[in-house]
Amino acid sequence: MNPAETLLENILTIAVEQIEAAKKLDAEKLEELTSQRQDLFFELELEKANNNINPSPKLIEMKSELDEIDERLMAILSTVVQATNGVKTNSKSPLYGANGRMTK
């Protein structure tokens, strides 16, 4: 396996872990994984800059798999954002004011 394939395989592993973190609403883990993934993408860019990437069939297949995983991740994150926005805007519970009366 060439360096680009190894990097992309590691990115795929992290992308799957990102999906699991997103499903569990684990923002801290998601942030950590995103940082790791960015580092790997930087390394991949260095490989590309040094012309060390040959588009092998395996590399193309892995890229396609990553695209599918990214679509799933974005769908999950979009759903989470929509759900949390709904909770945030709909939770206008009445509160007691300084004079002891309920306020909206």
Secondary structure, 3 states (H helix, E strand, C coil): CCHHHHHHHHHHHHHHHHHHHHHCCCHHHHHHHHHHHHHHHHHHHHHHHCCCCCCCHHHHHHHHHHHHHHHHHHHHHHHHHHHHHHHHHHCCCCEECCCCCEEC
